[in-house]
C-alpha cells in the first residue's frame, strides 16, 4: 500500500519466481526462474560496471598527483609486490613470521576440533574492567578489545609511524567523547554522532585533497578543453580526455538510469555526487594510510540528503526507487576504487602497461558482478534466499520515512560540519607547523566501529617501529619487514586451507 506501485518493474524479478527463491528446496536452473531474473540481472550488472568505469576514470585523473608527485606510500601493496621477487622467498625472517602465524592458527583450528588442545588467545576485551559510570560508556558494543591477529599486525607494520600514532591517539579521543558525555549527563540518542562526524571527516578529506591537487587538476582540465597545458598523459592508463569525458558520460548514464527507475534527477545527481566524493576520500586514505577497514555505518548519501532537506520534500516515488541503493551504501565496505589505484601503483613499480590493466580491471569487475548474482540465485533456490535481511533494512527504512516524514535534522548536520571542520583545522596545522604530529585523515578512520579491533595493532606497531628506528635506523626496519609480511602470508595461507577443508566437510 505504501510503495509497491512505485517499484520499477524492469529492475525487479517477476513475482512468480520469488517464492521458490526465499523458501529454497528448488533450483535456479528452471526456464521460469532464469527468465524472471534475467532482465534485472543484466541491468544491474551494467549499472555496477558503469560505476566501476567512472571510478577508473577518476583514478586516472588523480594517479600522477598521488603516485608520482606526492609519492604516497600505499602500504597494502608491499606484500604482493615483494612476492614477485625471488630473493623475498629466500629470507629467513619471512619464513619465521610465516611459521609463527601458521602455527598459531593451526593450534587454534585444532582446538575447535579437539577442545583438549589448548588455545592461544588472540583477543581480550578491556571493557570488562570498566563497569562504573562514566567509564562504562566505552564498554558498549564492541567494547575496547585487544585484538592481536597476526595478519593485522603484519599489515599494520607497513603504515608510516606518524599515521599509526594518529590513529590510536584519535581512537582514545573518540572514547573520551563518550566518557565526557556521560559525565555531563548527555542523554541524546546517537551521541556523539560518530557516523555523522565520520562522514563530515571524509567530505573534508576530499575537499582538502582536491585543493592540494588543484594545480594538477587545472592542467588536466585545461588540456581536455583545448587550452594550452603541460599535462602529459602519455603514461596514463587512458588519455585525460577519455577519462574526463568517460566520467561525465558515466555519471550521465547513472543519472539517467536512476531517473528511468523513478528517481528525480536532482536527487540522483546529489546522491552520486556525494557517493563519489566519499569514495575519492577512501581512495586517498588507502593510498596514504592503508587501513584494513574503513567505512561509514548507516550515514551515507541517502541519510545526508534526508538530513539536509527532510524526507517530506522527497517524493514517495524517489524514496522507493532509491531503496536498492541503501544496501549499496549503508556501510561503504569493499568498494573497488581504492583497489584500482593500488593496482596502478603496483603496475608503476613493476613496469606493467596500465593502458591494458584498466581494461582487465573493468572486465574482472563485470565478471565478478555477474558471478555474484549467479551465486546468490543458485544458493537461494537451493537453501532459501541468502541476504534477504538487506532488503528488509532498505524497505523498512523507506516505510518509516513514508509513514513519518522528517524535517531537516540540524543536530546531525552540525555533527557532519564538525567532522569537516576538524579535518580542515588539522590539515592547516599539519601544513603550517612542521612539528605537528597528528594526521587529520586518521580521525574518521578511528571513529569507525571496526577500528575497535584495530587500535591495539596500530599502537603495538607504532611502539615497535619507534624502538626499531631509534636503535637500528631505517636499515633495521627494512631488514625486519619480511618478518611481518610473513605473518600476513602465514595467516592467510592456513586460513584459506581451513576454509577449503570446512567447505569440503
N, C-alpha and C positions, 0 to 999 in steps of 0.2 A: 504493500500500500504506500509505503514511503518513497521507494526509489526504483522498484523493479521496471517501471515503464521507461526509466532514463538509462538503463543499462544498454550500452551499444552492442547489438546482437552480432555484428560482424567480428567482434573481439571476444566473444564468449562461445563456449561449446553449446550445441543444441541440448535441450533439456532431457531428451530421451537417452542420453549417454551418461548422465551424471549419477544415476542411482547405482549402477554397477561399479562406477569409479569409487564411490565412497563406501560401499558395502563390501567390495572385494569379492574373492572367490569367482572371478571371471577372467577374461583375457582381453587385452587391448587389441590383439590381432584378429579382430572381427570387423568386417567391412563397415558395419554401422558405427562402431566406435571410431575407426580411422576417419571416416567421412565427417563425423561430428566434431572432431578435434582439428582437422587438417587446416581449415581456414584460419582460426585464431593462432595456431602454431606458426603458420607462415608469416602472418602479420607481426606477431610479437618477436619472432626471430629477426625479421627485417628491422623492426624498430630498435631492438637492442644492438644490432650490428651497426646501425647508423650512429647510435650513441657512442659506440666504441670508435668509430671512424672520426667523429668530432674530437674525442679525447686524443687520438693520434695526431690530428691536425694541430691542436693546441700544444701538444708536446713538441712537435716540430718547430713551432714558432719560438718556444722558450728554450729549446735544447742548448743552443750555443751559449746563451747567457748563463745558464746554470752549470753546464758541464765544462765549457772552455774558459769562460771569463771569471765566474765566481768560484769555479772548481770545487763544488760541493762534494762531500765525502762519500755518499752512497754506501753506508756501512753494510747493507744487506747483500751487496754483490761480491764481497770479499771471498766468501766460501766458494760459490760457483766458479769464480774466476780462477782461484788457486787450484781448484780441482782439475783444471785443464792443463796444468803444468806438471811435468814428470817429477821434478825434484820435490814437489809437495808431498807425494806419496812415499818418499824416502825419509821423511822427517820423523824421528823417533818420538818427539813430543806430540805430534799428530796422533800417533797410534796409542800413546799413553792416555791422551784425552778420550780417544775413541774407546779404549778399554774401560776407562772409568765409567763413562756414560752407559756403555753396553752392559757392563757388569751390574750397575745399579738397577737398570731396567729389567735385566734378566732375573735378578733376585726378587724384585717386586712383582714381576709377572708370575714367577713360580709360587710366590706367596698367595696369589689369587687362586691358583690351582691346588696348592698344598699349604694350608694355613700354618702347618707346623714349622715351615721355613720362616725365619724372622724377616720382617720387612724393614727396609731402610726408609725412614720418614723423610719426606721432601717438603713438608709444609707444616706450619704451626700458626694458629690464629692468636695474635696478641690481644685481640678484643676481649678474650675471655678474662683478662685481668682488669678490664675497665667496666665495672658494673654499677658505679655510683655516678650520679649527676654531678657535673656536666660531662664527665669523661665517657659516660656510656653512649654518647651520641656517635662516637667513632665505631661503635660496635654494630651499627645497622648493616644489613647485608651489603657486601660480603665481609664486613668487618675490616680487620687490618692483618691480613695473612702474610706470613713469611714464606714465600714460595721459592724453592731452590732447584727447580728442574734444570738438568744440565744444559739442554738446548737453549733455554732462556739466558742463562749466564753466558754461554758461548756467543750467542748473537749480540748480546748487550755489550760485551767487552770491546767490540769494534767501534762503538759510538764514542765521539770525542768527549774528553773528560769534562769540559765545561758544560756540555749538554747533559751529561749524566748527573752532575751536581744540580743543575737547574731543575731537572725532572723530580728527583726525590725531595729537593727543598720545597718546590711548589706543591708536591703531594702533601707535605706537612702543613703548608699554608691552607690547603683545602680542608684538611682535618681540623685546623684551628678555627675555620669559619663555622663549622658545626658546633664546636665547643663554645665559642663566643656567643653563638645564637642561643644555645641552651642557658648559658649564664645570664643572658639578657632577657630570658623568658620569651623569646620569639616563638610564636605558635602559628606560623604561616605555612600552609601546605606547599611542598616542593622547596622550601628554604634549604640551602642558599641559592636555589635556581641554577644548579650546576649545569644542566643541559643548555639552558639559555645562555649562560656565561660562556660555555664551550663554543656554541655556535658563533657568538659575538667574537670570540678569540680567533676562530678560523676566518671569519669575514675580515677581521683586522689583519691577519697574516696575509691574506690575498691582496688587500689594498697596499700594504707595505711592500710586498714583493713586486707588485706592478709598478709602484713608484721607483723602487731601486732599479728596475729593468727598463725604465722609461726611455733611455737613450737607445737601447737595442730595439725596443718595440717601435719607436718612432722611425728608425731606419728601415725596419721591416715593412711597415705600412706605407712609407714613402715610396719604396721600391715597388710595392704591389700596385699602387695607384698612379704610377707613371712619373713620380717626382725623383729627381736625381738622388741616389742613395748609395752608400758604401756597404750595404748589407750583401754579404756573399753567401749564397745558398747552394753553392756547388757541392758541398759535402753534407748537405742536409738530407734527411730521409725522403723528403719531397720538396719541390720548389716552394718558396714562400707564397707565391701567387696561388699555387694549388692548395696549400694549407689554409690560407685565409679564406679563399672562396669556398673550399671544401667545408670549413667550419660553418660559414654563413649559410651555405645551402643545406648542410646537415641540420642546423638549428631550424631552418625554414621547414624542412621535411618533418621534424619532430613536432613543431608548432602546428603544421597542417594536419598531421596525424591526430594530435590531441583535439584540434577543432572539429575534425571529422567525427571523432568519438563523442563530441558534445561539450568539450571544454571551451570556455571563452578564450579568445586569442590573448587578451591581456593577462589572464591567469596563467596560460601556458608559457608565455614569454617570461613572466615573473618567476614561475616555478623553476624552469630550466635555466634561467639566468642565475638564480641562487644556487641551483644544483651544481652547475659547472664552476661557480666561484668556490664552493666548498671543496670540490674535487681538486681544483687548482691548488688550494691551500694544503690539502692532504698530500698532493704530489710534492710540493715544496718541503713539507715536513719529512716525508720519507727520504727525499734526496739529501737533506741536511742532517737528519736525526736517525732515520731508520728504525722507528719504533715497531715493536712486534704487533701491537694492536692500537688502532685509533678509530674513533667514531664519534657519533653524537646519538644519544639514546632518546628517541621519541621527541625530537625537536629539530626538524629539518625544514625544507622549503614550505611544505604544506602548513605546518604549525606556525611558521613565522608570518606567512601571508595572513592567516586567520587572526593572529595576534595584532597585526597592523590595521586591518580594515574590519575585522569582525566577520563571523560566518553569515550574519544576516544580510550582508551585501553580496554574498556569493550565491548564485542560483543553485537550486536542487540538481539541475542537470549537470552543472560543472562539478559540484561536490561528488555526485555519484560516479561520473566518468573518471574522476581523479582517484578513486579508491584503489585501483590496481597499482598506482604509483606509491601508495602508502607503504607497502611492504618493500618496495624497491628502495625507499629512502628512510625507513624508520630507524636504521642503525648505521648505515653507510659503511658496512663491512665489505671487504673483498671486492672493492672497485678496481678495475684493471688499469686505470690511468697511471698510478704510481709505478706499477709493474712495467708498463710500456716504456716509460722513461728510463727505468733501470736497465731494460733491455738495450736501449740506445747507448747507455753508459758502458755496458759490457761490450757492445759492438765497437765503441770507440777505443776501448782498451785492447781489444782483440783484433782490430783491423778487419771487421766484418762490414760488408756493404749494407748500410741501413736502408738504402733505397729498395732493397729486396726484403729487408727484415720487417718493415712496417706492413707489407702485404701479407707476409707469413703470420704476423700477429693478428691481423684482421681476419684472415682465413681461419686461424685457430679459434678466435672468438666466435665466429659464425658457427663453426662445427660444434664447439662446446655448448652453445645455447641450444642447438638442435638436439644434441645428445642428452642434455639435461631434461628437456621436455620429454623426450622418449623415455628416459629412465623413470621420471615421476609417473608417467602414464602406465608404463609396464608394471611398476611396483604397486601403483594404486589399484589397478584392476585385479591384481593378484592378492594383495593384502588389505586393501582399503585405504583410500586417499591419504598419503603422507603429506604433512604440512598444511592440512586443512585449517589449522588454527590461524594461519597467516591471513586467510580470507576473513575469518571471523573478526580478527582485530580490526581490519580495514573497514569493513562494512558496519561493524558496531560503532566505530568512531563516527562514521558518516551519519548513522542513525541518531546518535546523541546530538550532533550539530543540527540535524533537521528538526528534531523534537524540541531542543532547547537552544535556539540561536544565540550566539555570543556577540558581545561588543568588543572593540579593541581592548587589549589587555596591557595597560600601562606598566604593570609590575614586571611581566615577562619581557617587555620591550626595554625597560630600564636595565634589567639584568643583562640582556644582549648588548646594549650600549656600553655597559660597564666592561664586559669582556673585550669589546673593540678598543675602548679607551685604554684598558690595561696593556694591550699589545702595543698601541701607539706610543704610550709613555715608556714602556720597556724598550722599544726599539730606539727611541730618541736617546735614552740613557746609554744603550749599547753603542750607538754611533758617536756620541759626544764624550763619553767617559771611558777611556781605554781600560781602566781597571775594573769596570762594572762586570760582575761575574755571571749575571743571570740572563738567560736567553728567553725572550718572551714567548717564543713558539712552544716552549715546554709547558706553559700554563694550561692551555686547553687539553693537552695530552694528559697531564697529571690529574685533571679533574674527571676524566672518563672512568667509569666504574671498573672497567677491566684493568686499569692501571693498579688497582689494589693488589693484583697478582704479580706486578712487575716492579713495584717500588723497591723491594729488597734487592733483587738482582742489580738494579741500577745503582743502589747505594753500595753494594758489595763490590761491583766492578769499578765504581769510582774510587773506592778506597784502595783496591788492588792496583789500579793503574797509577794512582798517586804515589804509592810506595815504589812501584817498579820504575817510574820515570824519575823519581827523586834519587834513587840509589843506583839505578842501572842505565838511565837515559833512554833515548829513543831506540838504540840498538837492542837493549834488553827487551823492550816492548815488542819489537819485530821478531826477536828470537822466540818469545813465549807465545806469540799469537797463534801458531799452529796448535798448541795445546787446547786453546779454547775453541778453535774451529773443529778440532777432533771431538769435543763434547757435543757439538751440534750434529756432526756426522754419525757418531755412535748412537745418539739418542734416536735419530730418525731412522737409521737402518734397522734397529731392533723394533722400533715402533711399527714400521711397515711390515716386517716379518710377522710380528704379533697380530696385526690386523689381518694378514693373509691367512694365518692359522685359524683365527677366530671366524673368518668368513667360511673357511673350509669346514670347520666344526659345525 
